[in-house]
Amino acid sequence: MLFEYVLVFIAAAIPWFEIAVVIPLGIVRGLSPFWVMLLAFVGNVITVLPVVFGADKIMEWYAKRREKKGKESSNRNDRGRRIWNKYGLPGLALLGPIVTGIHLAALIAMTLGAQKTSATIWLTISLGIWTLVLGIGTILGLDIFL
């Protein structure tokens, strides 16, 4: 059973797999909702922090990569920029886990000039809210079917 909780933690830490998939799967699998939610939250936050604090290096690498491939911006980047322009950092952070993925939302926020402290706070709040929404929603959804 401990192995399954370790898998929840690791899966939540993987970009684009994240809490939106991990929490419902863990709870439906029969694991403790409290531990699934806690481990998924911590696993996701731990991998977002390096993105926020290492954004400068990531942006340099990404710019070089795009130059080599001659690519335009992606749909996810464009979607993130539209959210930023309309709602700012709080909106991008709160919508990020569902619209772009929290890691890409963090990178977009840093690219668009967000302060590291503000981005960390808003992204953590967002992950906390989505953890509760997904966990409680899954639990209530299961109760409906039982």
C-alpha positions as CSV (number, residue, x, y, z in Angstrom):
1,M,0.0,0.0,0.0
2,L,2.9,2.4,0.8
3,F,4.1,1.9,-2.8
4,E,0.8,3.2,-4.2
5,Y,1.2,6.4,-2.1
6,V,4.7,6.8,-3.4
7,L,3.3,6.5,-6.9
8,V,0.7,9.2,-6.1
9,F,3.5,11.5,-5.1
10,I,5.7,10.8,-8.1
11,A,2.8,11.0,-10.6
12,A,1.7,14.3,-9.2
13,A,5.2,15.6,-9.7
14,I,5.2,14.8,-13.4
15,P,4.3,17.8,-15.5
16,W,1.0,17.6,-17.4
17,F,0.0,14.5,-15.4
18,E,-0.4,16.5,-12.2
19,I,-3.2,16.6,-9.6
20,A,-6.1,16.7,-12.0
21,V,-5.5,13.1,-12.9
22,V,-3.7,11.8,-9.9
23,I,-6.2,12.8,-7.2
24,P,-9.3,11.2,-8.7
25,L,-7.4,8.1,-9.7
26,G,-5.9,7.6,-6.3
27,I,-9.2,8.1,-4.5
28,V,-11.1,5.8,-6.9
29,R,-8.4,3.3,-6.4
30,G,-9.4,3.1,-2.8
31,L,-6.5,5.0,-1.2
32,S,-7.1,7.4,1.7
33,P,-8.4,10.7,0.3
34,F,-6.5,12.7,2.9
35,W,-3.1,11.1,2.0
36,V,-3.8,11.2,-1.8
37,M,-4.6,14.9,-1.6
38,L,-1.7,15.7,0.6
39,L,0.9,13.7,-1.3
40,A,-0.4,15.0,-4.7
41,F,-0.3,18.6,-3.5
42,V,3.2,18.3,-2.1
43,G,4.5,16.4,-5.2
44,N,3.1,19.0,-7.5
45,V,4.4,22.0,-5.4
46,I,7.9,20.6,-5.2
47,T,8.2,20.5,-9.0
48,V,6.7,23.9,-9.5
49,L,9.2,25.7,-7.3
50,P,12.2,24.9,-9.5
51,V,10.3,26.2,-12.5
52,V,9.6,29.5,-10.7
53,F,13.1,29.9,-9.3
54,G,14.9,28.5,-12.4
55,A,12.7,30.3,-15.0
56,D,15.6,32.3,-16.3
57,K,17.6,29.3,-17.4
58,I,14.5,27.6,-18.7
59,M,13.6,30.6,-20.8
60,E,17.1,30.8,-22.3
61,W,17.0,27.1,-23.2
62,Y,13.5,27.4,-24.7
63,A,14.4,30.4,-26.8
64,K,17.4,28.6,-28.2
65,R,15.3,25.5,-28.9
66,R,12.7,27.5,-30.7
67,E,15.3,29.4,-32.8
68,K,16.7,26.1,-34.0
69,K,13.3,24.7,-34.9
70,G,12.0,28.1,-36.3
71,K,8.7,27.6,-34.4
72,E,6.0,30.1,-33.6
73,S,4.5,30.2,-30.1
74,S,2.3,27.2,-29.2
75,N,-1.4,27.1,-28.5
76,R,-0.8,26.5,-24.8
77,N,1.5,29.5,-24.7
78,D,-1.0,31.7,-26.5
79,R,-3.8,30.5,-24.2
80,G,-1.6,31.3,-21.1
81,R,-0.8,34.8,-22.5
82,R,-4.5,35.5,-23.1
83,I,-5.3,34.5,-19.5
84,W,-2.5,36.7,-18.2
85,N,-3.6,39.7,-20.2
86,K,-7.2,39.3,-19.0
87,Y,-6.8,38.1,-15.4
88,G,-3.2,38.7,-14.4
89,L,-1.1,36.5,-12.1
90,P,-4.0,35.3,-9.9
91,G,-6.1,34.3,-12.9
92,L,-3.3,32.5,-14.6
93,A,-2.4,30.7,-11.4
94,L,-6.0,29.7,-10.6
95,L,-6.8,28.6,-14.2
96,G,-3.4,27.2,-14.9
97,P,-3.8,23.6,-13.5
98,I,-6.8,23.0,-15.7
99,V,-6.1,25.2,-18.8
100,T,-2.3,24.9,-19.4
101,G,-0.9,22.8,-16.6
102,I,0.6,24.3,-13.5
103,H,4.2,24.0,-14.7
104,L,3.6,25.9,-17.9
105,A,1.5,28.4,-16.1
106,A,4.4,29.0,-13.8
107,L,6.8,29.4,-16.7
108,I,4.4,31.8,-18.5
109,A,4.0,33.9,-15.4
110,M,7.7,34.2,-15.0
111,T,8.2,35.0,-18.6
112,L,5.6,37.7,-18.4
113,G,7.4,39.4,-15.5
114,A,5.8,38.0,-12.3
115,Q,7.8,38.3,-9.1
116,K,9.0,35.0,-7.8
117,T,7.5,35.4,-4.4
118,S,4.1,36.4,-5.8
119,A,4.1,33.6,-8.3
120,T,5.0,31.0,-5.6
121,I,2.2,32.2,-3.4
122,W,-0.4,32.3,-6.1
123,L,0.6,29.0,-7.6
124,T,0.6,27.3,-4.2
125,I,-2.8,28.7,-3.4
126,S,-4.1,27.6,-6.7
127,L,-2.8,24.0,-6.2
128,G,-4.3,24.0,-2.7
129,I,-7.7,25.0,-4.0
130,W,-7.7,22.6,-6.9
131,T,-6.5,19.8,-4.6
132,L,-9.5,20.4,-2.4
133,V,-11.9,20.8,-5.3
134,L,-10.7,17.6,-7.0
135,G,-10.5,15.5,-3.8
136,I,-13.9,16.6,-2.4
137,G,-15.5,16.4,-5.8
138,T,-14.2,12.9,-6.3
139,I,-15.4,11.8,-2.9
140,L,-18.8,13.3,-3.4
141,G,-19.0,11.8,-6.9
142,L,-18.2,8.4,-5.5
143,D,-20.9,8.8,-2.8
144,I,-23.5,9.5,-5.6
145,F,-22.7,6.2,-7.3
146,L,-22.5,4.1,-4.1
